[in-house]
Amino acid sequence: MASGGIPLYNPTVPVDTTGEYEYRPPGPNDKRGPCPGLNALANNGYIDRSGITNSAQFGVACSIIGIGADACTVLIALAALVGNGPVFSIGEGSPETGLGVGKSGIENGDTSYKSSDCALNPTPDGGCDDYSFNDTAWSTTYNAAQLNDNIYNISTFIPAAKARYDESRANNPDFFFGPMQFIFHYVTPALFDLVFSNGTDSMPTEEIENTWIGITKDENGQRLGIPGGGRIPDNWYPRKIPVNLIDGAKYILGLYLPHPVEFGANVDGTFVPDPFQLGTSPTTKDILCLIYNTICGAATATTLSMIAADLDLIFVSGSIGCTPYPPKA
């Protein structure tokens, strides 16, 4: 058991979804956001059910579901970009929590697999909904899975990743795709495939994905999103070997290399490429250093001072060998 009574990572037993860790839908004031993994962890009580958590609690929960220590450190750093010190909201922000993971363009943005682009789904208050389940968006991935024995692995996500990029770029007048959007666009399939699949067979089936994401069907068979997101499946085991950063980078390359895409934005009806492009033949190190530099570049000076030592230990001092990101004034 971890401190506070939360179980530790153990691939030989199913993750507990009973008692203290049973699924409970969020209340009206609880925060939920664009990340199905975070929503499920909150709905099962592995992070605070309010949706307001901290880096220590999230780090333990992250490891429980089979994500390695280095990858959890990176996810914690990403959360710090939208948090207030170690505290962050998995949905909308507040003075207590900072911007929150629901901040559009940080940890959710265009090209989502399960949600609409912000510009394509405005809300009456002048904002947008780019975090709720949207069946039109999800249909792209669902249809790709139907051609792959209904399995949501890399063979499904290679065409789905390119198709969702193309759909957003063609239909969204405010389309924007930079390094941060790249990270989440290509890391999300790794989560759905490598982490969500049951460790008993490593098969990311439709049932498994629907449970984690929170997808159900009405009496006519129409897919609907469950308000507040999904849950950890019952009798679900984590991977026998946790997913690490190298695994993630190799997965990203496996998705990207068959169909390279451009960084850029739609401006006045025309796509304008960014001066920086990843190119057609990046390496694993290129992907990892892009992640490192993107996180550091997006951080405020205060946040960077909090996360730099942990990130440098992984990306600079270790075998990856990225160039150190300079301190910010």
C-alpha positions as CSV (number, residue, x, y, z in Angstrom):
1,M,0.0,0.0,0.0
2,A,1.1,3.5,-0.7
3,S,1.0,6.3,1.8
4,G,-2.6,7.2,2.6
5,G,-3.8,3.7,1.9
6,I,-3.8,3.8,-1.9
7,P,-2.6,0.5,-3.5
8,L,0.6,0.3,-5.3
9,Y,1.3,-1.0,-8.9
10,N,0.8,-4.7,-8.9
11,P,0.3,-6.5,-12.2
12,T,-0.6,-9.8,-10.6
13,V,-4.0,-8.6,-9.2
14,P,-6.8,-6.5,-10.7
15,V,-7.0,-2.9,-9.9
16,D,-9.5,-2.5,-7.1
17,T,-12.9,-1.1,-8.3
18,T,-14.9,-1.9,-5.2
19,G,-15.6,-0.2,-1.9
20,E,-13.5,3.0,-1.6
21,Y,-12.6,2.6,-5.2
22,E,-16.0,1.9,-6.7
23,Y,-17.2,3.9,-9.7
24,R,-19.2,7.0,-8.7
25,P,-20.4,9.5,-11.2
26,P,-19.2,13.1,-10.5
27,G,-21.4,15.5,-8.6
28,P,-22.5,18.9,-10.0
29,N,-19.4,20.7,-8.6
30,D,-16.8,18.1,-9.4
31,K,-14.3,18.8,-12.1
32,R,-14.0,16.6,-15.2
33,G,-12.1,17.4,-18.4
34,P,-10.8,16.2,-21.7
35,C,-8.5,13.3,-20.5
36,P,-10.4,10.0,-20.2
37,G,-7.7,8.6,-18.0
38,L,-7.9,11.4,-15.5
39,N,-11.7,11.3,-15.5
40,A,-11.7,7.5,-14.8
41,L,-9.1,7.9,-12.0
42,A,-11.3,10.5,-10.3
43,N,-14.5,8.5,-10.9
44,N,-12.9,5.5,-9.2
45,G,-11.3,7.6,-6.4
46,Y,-7.7,7.1,-7.2
47,I,-7.3,10.8,-7.4
48,D,-9.7,13.1,-5.5
49,R,-13.2,12.7,-6.7
50,S,-13.6,16.5,-6.8
51,G,-11.3,16.5,-9.8
52,I,-8.8,18.7,-7.9
53,T,-5.6,16.7,-7.2
54,N,-1.9,17.2,-6.8
55,S,1.3,15.9,-8.3
56,A,2.0,13.4,-5.5
57,Q,-1.5,11.9,-5.6
58,F,-1.5,11.8,-9.4
59,G,2.0,10.2,-9.5
60,V,0.8,7.3,-7.4
61,A,-2.4,6.8,-9.4
62,C,-0.4,7.1,-12.6
63,S,1.8,4.2,-11.6
64,I,-1.1,2.0,-10.5
65,I,-2.4,1.8,-14.0
66,G,0.9,0.7,-15.5
67,I,2.6,3.9,-16.5
68,G,6.4,4.0,-15.8
69,A,8.0,6.5,-13.4
70,D,9.7,8.5,-16.2
71,A,6.4,8.9,-18.2
72,C,4.5,9.8,-15.0
73,T,7.1,12.5,-14.3
74,V,6.4,14.0,-17.8
75,L,2.6,13.8,-17.2
76,I,3.0,15.6,-13.9
77,A,5.1,18.3,-15.6
78,L,2.4,18.8,-18.2
79,A,-0.2,19.1,-15.4
80,A,2.0,21.7,-13.8
81,L,1.7,23.9,-16.9
82,V,-2.0,24.4,-16.1
83,G,-1.8,24.1,-12.3
84,N,-1.1,26.3,-9.3
85,G,2.1,24.8,-7.9
86,P,1.5,21.1,-7.3
87,V,-2.3,21.5,-7.3
88,F,-4.3,21.2,-10.5
89,S,-7.8,20.6,-11.8
90,I,-8.5,17.9,-14.3
91,G,-11.2,20.1,-15.8
92,E,-12.0,23.8,-15.5
93,G,-9.6,25.9,-13.5
94,S,-10.0,28.3,-10.5
95,P,-7.9,30.6,-8.5
96,E,-7.0,27.6,-6.3
97,T,-6.0,25.4,-9.2
98,G,-4.7,27.6,-12.0
99,L,-6.0,27.2,-15.5
100,G,-6.9,23.5,-15.3
101,V,-6.4,20.6,-17.7
102,G,-9.6,21.7,-19.5
103,K,-7.7,24.8,-20.7
104,S,-8.2,24.8,-24.5
105,G,-5.0,24.5,-26.5
106,I,-2.9,23.2,-23.6
107,E,-4.0,19.6,-22.8
108,N,-6.9,19.6,-25.2
109,G,-7.0,21.0,-28.6
110,D,-7.8,20.4,-32.3
111,T,-7.6,16.9,-33.8
112,S,-9.1,15.1,-30.7
113,Y,-10.2,11.5,-31.3
114,K,-13.2,11.7,-29.1
115,S,-14.2,15.4,-29.0
116,S,-15.0,18.3,-31.3
117,D,-12.6,21.1,-32.1
118,C,-13.3,24.2,-30.1
119,A,-14.3,26.3,-33.1
120,L,-16.6,23.6,-34.4
121,N,-18.6,23.3,-31.2
122,P,-19.4,26.7,-29.7
123,T,-21.5,27.1,-26.5
124,P,-24.1,29.7,-25.8
125,D,-21.9,31.4,-23.2
126,G,-19.4,32.3,-25.9
127,G,-17.0,29.4,-25.1
128,C,-16.8,26.0,-26.6
129,D,-17.1,22.3,-25.7
130,D,-14.0,20.5,-26.9
131,Y,-13.9,17.9,-24.1
132,S,-17.3,16.1,-24.2
133,F,-17.7,12.9,-26.2
134,N,-18.6,13.7,-29.8
135,D,-19.7,10.7,-31.9
136,T,-18.8,12.4,-35.2
137,A,-15.2,12.8,-34.1
138,W,-15.0,9.3,-32.6
139,S,-16.5,7.7,-35.7
140,T,-13.2,8.2,-37.5
141,T,-11.4,6.0,-35.1
142,Y,-14.4,3.6,-34.7
143,N,-14.5,3.1,-38.5
144,A,-10.8,2.4,-38.6
145,A,-11.1,-0.1,-35.9
146,Q,-13.9,-1.9,-37.8
147,L,-11.3,-2.6,-40.5
148,N,-8.9,-4.0,-37.8
149,D,-11.1,-6.7,-36.1
150,N,-12.5,-4.0,-33.8
151,I,-9.2,-3.7,-32.0
152,Y,-7.9,-0.2,-31.0
153,N,-4.2,-0.8,-31.5
154,I,-1.6,1.0,-33.6
155,S,-3.0,-0.5,-36.8
156,T,-6.2,1.4,-36.1
157,F,-4.6,4.6,-35.0
158,I,-2.2,4.9,-37.9
159,P,-5.0,5.8,-40.3
160,A,-7.2,7.4,-37.6
161,A,-4.4,9.8,-36.5
162,K,-3.9,11.1,-40.0
163,A,-7.6,11.3,-40.8
164,R,-8.4,13.3,-37.6
165,Y,-5.6,15.7,-38.5
166,D,-6.9,16.1,-42.1
167,E,-10.5,16.5,-40.9
168,S,-9.6,19.3,-38.5
169,R,-7.4,21.1,-40.9
170,A,-10.0,20.9,-43.7
171,N,-13.1,21.9,-41.5
172,N,-11.8,24.1,-38.7
173,P,-11.2,27.8,-39.7
174,D,-9.2,28.3,-36.5
175,F,-7.2,25.0,-36.9
176,F,-3.9,25.2,-35.0
177,F,-1.4,22.3,-34.7
178,G,1.9,23.0,-33.0
179,P,4.3,20.9,-30.9
180,M,2.0,20.7,-27.9
181,Q,-0.9,19.6,-30.1
182,F,1.4,17.1,-31.7
183,I,2.3,15.5,-28.3
184,F,-1.3,15.0,-27.3
185,H,-2.4,13.9,-30.7
186,Y,0.1,11.1,-30.8
187,V,0.3,10.2,-27.1
188,T,-3.5,9.7,-26.9
189,P,-3.4,6.5,-29.0
190,A,-0.6,5.2,-26.9
191,L,-2.8,5.7,-23.8
192,F,-5.8,4.0,-25.5
193,D,-3.7,1.1,-26.7
194,L,-0.8,0.4,-24.3
195,V,-2.4,1.6,-21.0
196,F,-6.2,1.0,-21.4
197,S,-5.9,-2.6,-22.7
198,N,-6.3,-5.2,-20.0
199,G,-3.0,-6.6,-18.9
200,T,-4.4,-10.1,-19.1
201,D,-4.3,-10.1,-22.9
202,S,-3.1,-6.6,-24.0
203,M,-6.1,-6.4,-26.3
204,P,-7.6,-2.9,-26.6
205,T,-11.1,-4.0,-27.5
206,E,-14.2,-1.7,-28.1
207,E,-15.6,-2.8,-24.7
208,I,-12.4,-1.7,-22.9
209,E,-12.2,1.6,-24.7
210,N,-15.9,2.4,-24.1
211,T,-15.5,1.7,-20.4
212,W,-12.4,3.9,-19.9
213,I,-13.7,6.7,-22.1
214,G,-17.3,6.6,-21.0
215,I,-19.2,5.6,-24.2
216,T,-22.6,3.9,-24.0
217,K,-25.4,3.3,-26.6
218,D,-29.1,4.3,-26.5
219,E,-31.9,1.9,-27.4
220,N,-31.3,2.6,-31.1
221,G,-27.6,1.7,-30.9
222,Q,-26.4,5.4,-31.2
223,R,-23.2,6.0,-29.3
224,L,-23.4,8.5,-26.5
225,G,-21.0,9.9,-24.0
226,I,-21.5,9.2,-20.3
227,P,-21.5,12.6,-18.5
228,G,-18.4,12.9,-16.4
229,G,-16.5,10.3,-18.3
230,G,-15.7,6.6,-17.8
231,R,-14.2,4.3,-15.2
232,I,-11.6,1.7,-14.7
233,P,-13.1,-1.6,-16.0
234,D,-13.8,-4.3,-13.4
235,N,-11.3,-7.2,-13.3
236,W,-8.8,-5.0,-15.1
237,Y,-5.1,-5.7,-14.7
238,P,-2.3,-3.2,-15.4
239,R,0.5,-4.1,-17.9
240,K,3.1,-6.6,-16.7
241,I,5.8,-4.1,-17.6
242,P,4.9,-0.4,-17.2
243,V,4.9,1.9,-20.2
244,N,8.0,4.1,-20.3
245,L,9.0,7.1,-22.3
246,I,11.0,5.1,-24.8
247,D,7.9,3.0,-25.4
248,G,5.8,6.1,-25.9
249,A,8.3,7.7,-28.3
250,K,8.6,4.6,-30.4
251,Y,4.8,4.4,-30.6
252,I,4.6,8.0,-31.7
253,L,7.1,7.3,-34.5
254,G,5.0,4.3,-35.5
255,L,2.0,6.5,-36.0
256,Y,3.8,9.5,-37.5
257,L,6.2,8.1,-40.0
258,P,3.7,6.4,-42.3
259,H,1.8,9.7,-42.6
260,P,3.9,12.8,-41.6
261,V,1.9,16.0,-40.9
262,E,2.8,19.7,-40.8
263,F,2.8,22.1,-37.9
264,G,0.8,25.2,-38.7
265,A,-2.5,27.0,-38.6
266,N,-5.4,28.0,-40.8
267,V,-5.3,31.8,-41.3
268,D,-8.0,33.6,-43.3
269,G,-8.9,30.3,-45.1
270,T,-5.4,29.3,-45.9
271,F,-3.1,26.8,-44.1
272,V,0.1,28.5,-43.1
273,P,3.0,26.1,-42.2
274,D,5.0,26.9,-39.1
275,P,8.7,27.6,-39.8
276,F,9.6,24.7,-37.5
277,Q,8.7,21.3,-38.9
278,L,9.5,17.8,-37.5
279,G,10.2,16.5,-41.0
280,T,9.7,13.1,-42.5
281,S,12.3,11.1,-40.7
282,P,12.6,12.0,-37.0
283,T,14.3,9.7,-34.6
284,T,13.2,8.5,-31.1
285,K,15.6,11.1,-29.6
286,D,14.0,13.8,-31.8
287,I,10.6,12.9,-30.4
288,L,11.8,12.8,-26.8
289,C,13.7,16.1,-27.1
290,L,10.6,17.7,-28.7
291,I,8.5,16.7,-25.7
292,Y,11.2,18.1,-23.3
293,N,11.6,21.4,-25.2
294,T,7.8,21.9,-25.7
295,I,7.1,21.4,-22.0
296,C,9.9,23.7,-20.9
297,G,9.0,26.3,-23.5
298,A,5.4,26.4,-22.4
299,A,6.2,26.8,-18.7
300,T,6.4,30.1,-16.9
301,A,9.7,30.9,-15.2
302,T,8.2,29.8,-11.8
303,T,6.8,26.6,-13.2
304,L,10.0,25.8,-15.0
305,S,12.0,26.2,-11.8
306,M,9.7,23.6,-10.2
307,I,9.9,21.0,-12.9
308,A,13.3,21.5,-14.6
309,A,15.4,19.3,-12.2
310,D,13.1,16.3,-12.7
311,L,12.9,16.7,-16.4
312,D,16.6,17.3,-16.8
313,L,17.3,14.1,-14.9
314,I,15.3,12.2,-17.5
315,F,16.0,14.0,-20.7
316,V,19.4,15.6,-20.3
317,S,21.5,13.7,-17.7
318,G,20.3,10.2,-18.8
319,S,20.8,8.3,-22.0
320,I,18.5,10.5,-24.1
321,G,21.0,13.4,-24.1
322,C,18.8,16.4,-25.0
323,T,20.4,19.9,-24.8
324,P,19.5,21.5,-21.5
325,Y,16.7,24.1,-21.7
326,P,18.0,27.5,-20.4
327,P,16.5,28.9,-17.2
328,K,13.9,31.7,-17.7
329,A,14.2,35.1,-16.0
